[in-house]
Amino acid sequence: MPVVHQFSLAVQNTAYFTALRESALVYPIILASHLATIAIFGGLILMTDLRLLGLAMTKIPASQVIARTRPFKHAGLLIMVTLGIHLGGSKLADYYDNPYFWMKLSLLLLVFVHAMVFRRGVYRNPAAVDAADGPPRIAKVAACLSLALWIGILSCGRWIAYYDRPEGQQARANQIGRQR
Amino acid sequence: MLQFQYDPATNPLNNNDWSFPLFECIHIAMFAMSVGTIAIVDFRLLGLLFRKQTPAEVLKATSLWTLVGLIVVITSGMVIFTTDPLSYYYNWSFRYKMIALVVAIVFNYTIHRRVAMSNCTTAVNAMVAGVSLLLWISIVFAGIFYAFVEELPYAGGPPV
């Protein structure tokens, strides 16, 4: 795919992304911020899912857990995606044919589908999730799918760094974790 | 000096493609759980989240998950450490991380817990929440930075 390759190269070779990639400080700071966002806002997603499954924070009504954490999750997603675009853009020529990169993007797309599908039945339905005998089955299905999606996104994100092109050319140094 | 023979090359994590990243994923998911639940308490202390509940209620609702997260994140971290102990040990970012981790855990189960369980002033709540968030975020940062900093010089010459 020479066109895609050239496009990816052009993106990562823009002055902005080049400066970012070559900075000894800015690139690790963006990467660390990406991870810190996972820590703080990813934790909110995890706890909401565990709440819908009836496992955590059961003394706080599920509808409140959903509604109160929503603005935080939106802000977190915005920060996370912004940082992710910077990480991806600055090394796009390394990533464009990386299957884990595309799996991660596809799963992120499915997160939006998930939100749409369960919006009426679960996430905007306080009466249903606050039912006396715990959240209904559909809420638990939503929670399990959400957990699976986010664990998948996290794992793909990590595995991007370990993918080697079949030809074995182009050593990708400088990514988080030691290459082995 | 107590010494024992250990060759990281014999570590299973260094001998296949999948186990090292797998433990990294577990590590990341579990720091999301531990730091994430602590951050929920911090946001409550800052008056930003779950204002209908008291900080004590939020702490009680999350503390089990914080503990589970901490246990698994530390265990998986130890496993990752065994893949290359010396290069971690001679890395200032790793050393900062270990010290800050001990400080953060002690802080979390003493001052942080105590303030969350009692009715402190807004200023005290905010200060404790701020310290907590900064500490934990700095630990995540240190975890990333040790892939980017130079190793410290080996004190007694390079180990054999």
Boltz contact constraints between the chains, C-beta under 6 A:
constraints:
  - contact:
      token1: [A, 28]
      token2: [B, 144]
      max_distance: 6.0
  - contact:
      token1: [A, 28]
      token2: [B, 145]
      max_distance: 6.0
  - contact:
      token1: [A, 28]
      token2: [B, 148]
      max_distance: 6.0
  - contact:
      token1: [A, 31]
      token2: [B, 144]
      max_distance: 6.0
  - contact:
      token1: [A, 32]
      token2: [B, 141]
      max_distance: 6.0
  - contact:
      token1: [A, 32]
      token2: [B, 144]
      max_distance: 6.0
  - contact:
      token1: [A, 35]
      token2: [B, 140]
      max_distance: 6.0
  - contact:
      token1: [A, 35]
      token2: [B, 144]
      max_distance: 6.0
  - contact:
      token1: [A, 36]
      token2: [B, 137]
      max_distance: 6.0
  - contact:
      token1: [A, 36]
      token2: [B, 140]
      max_distance: 6.0
  - contact:
      token1: [A, 38]
      token2: [B, 32]
      max_distance: 6.0
  - contact:
      token1: [A, 39]
      token2: [B, 31]
      max_distance: 6.0
  - contact:
      token1: [A, 39]
      token2: [B, 32]
      max_distance: 6.0
  - contact:
      token1: [A, 39]
      token2: [B, 35]
      max_distance: 6.0
  - contact:
      token1: [A, 39]
      token2: [B, 140]
      max_distance: 6.0
  - contact:
      token1: [A, 40]
      token2: [B, 39]
      max_distance: 6.0
  - contact:
      token1: [A, 42]
      token2: [B, 32]
      max_distance: 6.0
  - contact:
      token1: [A, 43]
      token2: [B, 32]
      max_distance: 6.0
  - contact:
      token1: [A, 43]
      token2: [B, 33]
      max_distance: 6.0
  - contact:
      token1: [A, 43]
      token2: [B, 36]
      max_distance: 6.0
  - contact:
      token1: [A, 43]
      token2: [B, 37]
      max_distance: 6.0
  - contact:
      token1: [A, 46]
      token2: [B, 32]
      max_distance: 6.0
  - contact:
      token1: [A, 46]
      token2: [B, 33]
      max_distance: 6.0
  - contact:
      token1: [A, 56]
      token2: [B, 65]
      max_distance: 6.0
  - contact:
      token1: [A, 57]
      token2: [B, 61]
      max_distance: 6.0
  - contact:
      token1: [A, 59]
      token2: [B, 61]
      max_distance: 6.0
  - contact:
      token1: [A, 60]
      token2: [B, 53]
      max_distance: 6.0
  - contact:
      token1: [A, 60]
      token2: [B, 61]
      max_distance: 6.0
  - contact:
      token1: [A, 68]
      token2: [B, 49]
      max_distance: 6.0
  - contact:
      token1: [A, 68]
      token2: [B, 50]
      max_distance: 6.0
  - contact:
      token1: [A, 154]
      token2: [B, 25]
      max_distance: 6.0
  - contact:
      token1: [A, 154]
      token2: [B, 28]
      max_distance: 6.0
  - contact:
      token1: [A, 155]
      token2: [B, 25]
      max_distance: 6.0
  - contact:
      token1: [A, 158]
      token2: [B, 21]
      max_distance: 6.0
  - contact:
      token1: [A, 158]
      token2: [B, 24]
      max_distance: 6.0
  - contact:
      token1: [A, 158]
      token2: [B, 25]
      max_distance: 6.0
  - contact:
      token1: [A, 159]
      token2: [B, 21]
      max_distance: 6.0
  - contact:
      token1: [A, 162]
      token2: [B, 21]
      max_distance: 6.0
  - contact:
      token1: [A, 176]
      token2: [B, 147]
      max_distance: 6.0
